[in-house]
């Protein structure tokens, strides 16, 4: 996946997995845009989140998906994404 490029989602989009974990496009390599867009995988997303939302996502401050599977609620942040964004 070294040269993988996200097209549909901007770099600020907050992706929410079926495990209710928040991800950032391109910040981790364990999913692709095609997987996120496949309705059978149950991803939701927030295309234009508040700039500080990523830092606030937690069980105490969940983030509700506004597109895709809107039943998804991020209650934790992906550790791989967080490490990439911190570096």
BELDANOR-V608643 format. One record per backbone hydrogen bond with DSSP energy under -1.0 kcal/mol. NH is the residue of the N-H (numbers start at 1). CO is the residue of the C=O. If there is no record, write none. Layout:
((NH,CO) (NH,CO))
//
This chain:
((4,1) (13,10) (14,46) (15,23) (16,44) (17,21) (20,17) (22,76) (23,15) (27,24) (36,32) (37,33) (38,34) (41,38) (42,39) (44,16) (45,67) (46,14) (53,50) (56,52) (57,53) (63,74) (65,72) (66,45) (67,45) (69,43) (70,68) (72,69) (74,63) (75,20) (78,22) (82,78) (83,79) (84,80) (85,81) (86,82))
//
